[in-house]
């Protein structure tokens, strides 16, 4: 892409993000792809179907990113997930907060966008609250509290926190070789876990499980390729420095939805500010809603839905705040850390995802206690 101008690359990244997210929203609606739903199915019914779809997506993402890294097309060690500073307390507390909040809000960030496309007004409110809370956690009052508390507790590692780099320090084997070997091995083990059990083979949902997992995992890989290769400019003609075009972080990105909700609200409220532009993150938020709406209209499942009562409203408002704050503390949502982050084999991403699942389980137990 060396012959492209920064403006052309910006259009490419934004348009590509919208298309990829549109497909994500479409398939997410069709297959009911949702981390909170997957955990709820296990806790409430003992059904592992949607969790197998989620794990398959992780496997595909790990394999695809490993191959891209090995080929030298991208370098996810430069992403926000793999930095040497391991903010373990922020990741764990933020992940747990996000996990509990997504139960109260009836879904994680991606599911919130999918539900908006289905006509769910409750999720629209969650988006507004979650986006505002994310902005407050990134640059507002919550950011001050975050920086003087949980962000002060960290481990500074001798290298980036991805497993290949850490193991290379001990074994002496090259990072590239370890990265490829780990990616192939881990993805193979996860795929075997998904495909082998009889409960899966006998499931009538097998097709949705496979296609949902494969497509979502592939979309995560495609997003990394879009921002890390197609959107990469070795030498910006204005600054004469390398640049990743169209990302809010200034480096390569894949799908995540907590901070992007905040960026979207910021763009809408500061439209005339020349510093505000369409980015990969904003286009992904809009694409998710559009793709879900397209499937809802196609399947004739679109319908308006509002709050049931005051308690329902309160839970969604509180859940939105918890997800906005927790998602920033954890450096991502269940898609941002659970798929994009984990695909880089970052230690922090595994910690954050585990905390999100535990937080979700606690939230589901809380709901059962209320009903009991």
C-alpha positions in Angstrom: 0.0 0.0 0.0 3.1 2.3 -0.3 1.5 4.2 -3.2 -1.6 5.2 -1.2 -1.9 8.6 0.5 -2.8 8.7 4.2 -6.2 10.0 3.2 -6.8 7.0 0.9 -5.6 4.6 3.6 -7.9 6.3 6.1 -10.9 5.6 3.8 -9.7 2.0 3.3 -9.4 1.3 7.0 -12.8 2.9 7.9 -14.7 1.3 5.0 -13.0 -2.1 5.7 -13.9 -1.8 9.4 -17.5 -1.1 8.6 -17.8 -4.1 6.2 -16.1 -6.5 8.6 -18.3 -5.3 11.5 -21.4 -5.5 9.3 -20.7 -9.2 8.8 -19.9 -9.6 12.5 -23.3 -8.0 13.4 -25.1 -10.1 10.8 -23.6 -13.4 12.0 -23.8 -12.4 15.6 -27.5 -11.9 15.3 -28.1 -15.1 13.4 -26.1 -17.4 15.7 -26.8 -15.6 19.0 -23.0 -15.2 19.5 -22.6 -13.8 23.0 -20.1 -14.4 25.8 -22.6 -13.6 28.5 -25.2 -15.8 26.9 -22.6 -18.6 26.6 -21.9 -18.4 30.3 -25.6 -18.1 31.2 -26.4 -21.2 29.2 -23.9 -23.2 31.2 -24.8 -21.9 34.6 -28.6 -22.0 34.1 -29.0 -25.0 31.8 -25.7 -26.9 31.5 -25.7 -26.2 27.8 -22.2 -25.7 26.4 -23.2 -25.0 22.8 -22.6 -21.3 22.6 -19.4 -21.6 24.7 -18.1 -24.1 22.1 -18.8 -21.5 19.4 -16.9 -18.9 21.5 -13.9 -21.2 22.0 -13.9 -22.0 18.3 -13.7 -18.3 17.5 -10.8 -18.0 19.9 -9.0 -20.9 18.2 -9.4 -19.5 14.7 -8.2 -16.1 15.9 -5.1 -17.5 17.6 -4.2 -19.5 14.5 -4.8 -16.7 12.0 -2.9 -14.1 14.1 0.0 -16.6 14.6 0.3 -17.1 10.9 0.2 -13.4 10.1 2.9 -12.7 12.8 5.1 -15.5 11.5 4.8 -14.2 7.9 5.8 -10.8 9.1 2.7 -9.2 7.8 1.7 -7.8 11.2 3.4 -7.5 14.6 0.8 -7.8 17.5 3.6 -7.2 20.0 3.1 -3.6 19.2 -0.6 -3.7 20.2 -2.0 -2.3 23.5 -2.5 -5.9 24.8 1.1 -7.0 24.8 2.9 -4.1 26.5 5.6 -5.0 29.1 3.6 -3.3 31.9 1.2 -6.0 33.2 -1.6 -4.1 35.0 -2.8 -7.3 36.7 -5.0 -5.7 39.4 -6.7 -3.4 36.9 -7.2 -6.3 34.5 -8.7 -8.5 37.2 -10.9 -5.9 38.9 -12.0 -4.4 35.6 -12.7 -7.7 34.1 -14.8 -8.8 37.1 -16.7 -5.5 37.0 -17.4 -5.8 33.3 -18.5 -9.4 33.7 -21.0 -8.6 36.4 -22.2 -5.5 34.5 -22.9 -7.4 31.3 -25.3 -9.7 33.2 -27.2 -6.7 34.5 -27.2 -5.1 31.1 -28.4 -8.3 29.3 -25.2 -8.7 27.2 -21.6 -7.6 26.6 -20.6 -4.7 24.3 -21.0 -6.6 21.1 -24.3 -8.1 22.1 -25.5 -4.6 23.1 -24.8 -3.4 19.5 -26.5 -6.5 18.0 -29.6 -6.0 20.2 -29.8 -2.3 19.1 -30.0 -3.6 15.5 -32.9 -5.8 16.6 -34.8 -2.8 17.9 -34.0 -3.1 21.6 -34.2 0.4 23.1 -32.8 -0.9 26.4 -29.6 -1.7 24.7 -29.5 1.8 23.1 -29.7 3.2 26.6 -26.9 0.9 27.7 -24.7 2.1 24.8 -25.2 5.7 25.8 -24.4 5.0 29.5 -21.5 2.6 28.7 -20.0 5.1 26.2 -20.2 8.0 28.6 -18.7 5.8 31.4 -15.9 4.7 29.1 -15.0 8.3 28.3 -15.1 9.2 32.0 -12.8 6.2 32.7 -10.4 7.2 29.9 -10.2 11.0 30.3 -12.7 12.1 33.0 -13.2 11.7 36.7 -12.9 7.9 36.7 -9.5 8.1 35.0 -8.1 10.0 38.0 -9.4 7.4 40.4 -8.1 4.6 38.2 -4.6 6.0 37.8 -4.1 6.6 41.5 -5.4 3.2 42.5 -5.4 0.0 40.5 -3.0 1.3 37.8 -0.3 1.8 40.4 -0.2 -2.0 40.9 1.7 -3.7 38.1 4.5 -6.0 37.1 7.0 -4.7 34.6 8.1 -7.6 32.5 11.5 -7.8 30.7 9.8 -8.1 27.4 6.3 -7.8 25.9 3.8 -9.9 27.7 2.9 -12.3 24.9 3.8 -15.9 25.7 6.2 -16.4 22.7 8.3 -13.4 23.9 8.3 -14.5 27.5 9.2 -18.1 26.6 11.9 -16.9 24.3 13.6 -15.3 27.3 13.8 -18.7 29.0 14.3 -21.1 26.1 16.4 -19.1 23.7 14.2 -20.2 20.8 13.2 -17.4 18.4 10.0 -15.5 19.1 8.7 -16.2 15.6 9.2 -20.0 15.9 7.6 -20.1 19.4 4.7 -17.9 18.2 3.9 -20.2 15.3 4.3 -23.4 17.4 2.1 -22.1 20.2 -0.5 -20.7 17.9 -0.9 -24.0 16.0 -0.8 -26.1 19.2 -3.2 -24.1 21.2 -5.7 -23.7 18.3 -5.6 -27.4 17.6 -6.3 -28.3 21.2 -9.2 -25.8 21.4 -10.7 -27.0 18.1 -10.5 -30.7 19.2 -12.3 -29.7 22.5 -15.0 -28.1 20.4 -15.5 -30.8 17.8 -15.0 -34.1 19.6 -17.6 -34.4 22.3 -20.7 -36.4 21.5 -22.9 -33.6 22.9 -21.6 -31.4 20.1 -21.9 -34.0 17.4 -25.5 -34.7 18.3 -26.5 -31.1 18.6 -28.9 -29.6 16.1 -27.1 -26.3 16.5 -23.9 -27.7 15.1 -24.0 -25.7 11.9 -24.5 -22.4 13.7 -21.8 -23.3 16.3 -19.2 -24.0 13.6 -20.1 -21.2 11.2 -20.5 -18.6 14.0 -17.1 -19.5 15.6 -15.2 -19.7 12.3 -16.6 -16.5 10.8 -16.2 -14.4 14.0 -12.6 -15.7 14.5 -11.8 -15.0 10.9 -13.2 -11.5 11.2 -10.9 -10.8 14.2 -7.9 -11.9 12.1 -9.0 -9.8 9.1 -9.3 -6.7 11.4 -5.7 -7.2 12.6 -4.6 -7.5 8.9 -6.6 -4.4 7.9 -5.0 -2.1 10.6 -1.7 -3.8 10.9 -0.8 -4.3 7.3 -3.1 -2.5 4.9 -3.4 0.5 7.2 0.3 0.6 7.9 2.4 3.5 6.5 6.1 3.0 6.7 6.8 6.8 6.3 4.1 9.4 6.7 4.8 12.2 4.1 4.0 14.8 6.7 6.0 13.5 9.7 8.5 11.1 7.9 7.6 8.6 10.6 5.8 5.3 10.5 2.1 5.4 11.2 -0.9 3.1 11.6 -3.7 4.9 9.8 -7.3 5.2 11.2 -6.9 3.8 14.7 -7.5 5.6 18.0 -4.6 3.9 19.7 -2.0 4.9 17.1 -1.1 1.3 16.6 -2.7 -1.8 15.0 -6.1 -2.8 16.4 -8.8 -5.4 16.1 -12.4 -5.5 17.3 -13.2 -4.2 20.8 -16.3 -2.2 21.8 -16.0 -0.5 25.1 -13.8 2.5 24.3 -15.2 2.6 20.7 -18.7 3.4 22.1 -17.1 6.4 23.8 -15.3 7.4 20.7 -18.5 7.2 18.7 -20.4 9.4 21.2 -17.5 11.8 21.2 -17.5 12.1 17.4 -21.3 12.7 17.3 -21.1 15.4 20.0 -18.0 17.1 18.6 -18.8 16.7 14.8 -17.4 20.2 13.9 -14.1 19.6 15.7 -11.5 19.0 13.0 -9.6 16.7 15.4 -12.5 14.2 15.4 -12.5 11.8 12.5 -14.0 8.5 11.6 -11.8 5.7 12.8 -11.7 1.9 12.7 -13.3 1.8 16.1 -16.2 4.1 15.3 -16.9 2.4 12.0 -16.9 -1.0 13.8 -19.6 0.2 16.2 -21.8 1.5 13.4 -21.2 -1.6 11.2 -22.2 -4.0 14.0 -25.6 -2.2 14.5 -26.2 -2.1 10.7 -25.3 -5.8 10.2 -27.5 -6.9 13.0 -30.4 -4.7 11.7 -29.9 -6.2 8.2 -30.4 -9.7 9.6 -33.3 -8.7 11.8 -35.1 -7.2 8.8 -34.2 -10.2 6.5 -35.4 -12.7 9.1 -38.4 -10.6 10.1 -37.3 -10.7 13.7 -37.0 -6.9 14.2 -39.2 -5.6 16.9 -39.1 -2.7 19.3 -38.5 -3.6 23.0 -38.4 -1.3 26.0 -37.8 -1.5 29.8 -40.2 -3.7 31.8 -40.2 -1.7 35.0 -38.1 0.5 37.2 -35.9 -2.3 38.5 -35.2 -3.4 34.9 -34.2 0.1 34.1 -31.9 0.4 37.1 -30.1 -2.8 36.4 -29.4 -1.8 32.8 -28.1 1.6 33.8 -25.9 0.2 36.5 -24.7 -2.6 34.1 -23.8 0.0 31.5 -21.7 2.0 34.0 -20.0 -1.1 35.2 -19.2 -2.2 31.6 -17.9 1.2 30.6 -15.6 1.5 33.6 -14.6 -2.1 33.8 -13.9 -2.4 30.1 -11.5 0.5 30.2 -9.8 -0.9 33.3 -9.5 -4.3 31.7 -8.3 -2.8 28.3 -11.2 -4.2 26.5 -14.5 -6.1 26.5 -15.2 -9.8 26.0 -14.4 -9.3 22.3 -11.5 -6.9 22.9 -9.7 -9.0 25.4 -11.5 -12.4 24.9 -10.9 -12.6 21.2 -8.6 -9.8 19.9 -6.4 -9.8 23.0 -6.2 -13.5 23.5 -5.3 -14.0 19.8 -2.0 -12.2 20.6 -1.3 -14.7 23.4 -1.0 -11.9 25.9 -0.9 -13.0 29.6 -3.0 -9.9 30.5 -5.8 -10.8 28.1 -6.1 -14.3 29.6 -6.3 -12.7 33.1 -9.0 -10.2 32.0 -11.1 -12.9 30.2 -11.0 -15.2 33.2 -12.1 -12.3 35.5 -14.9 -11.4 33.1 -16.2 -15.0 33.1 -16.0 -15.1 36.9 -17.8 -11.8 37.2 -20.5 -13.0 34.8 -21.0 -16.2 37.0 -21.3 -14.0 40.1 -23.8 -11.8 38.3 -25.9 -14.8 37.3 -25.8 -16.1 40.8 -27.0 -12.8 42.0 -29.9 -12.9 39.6 -30.9 -16.4 40.7 -30.7 -15.2 44.4 -33.0 -12.3 43.6 -35.5 -14.7 41.9 -35.3 -17.2 44.8 
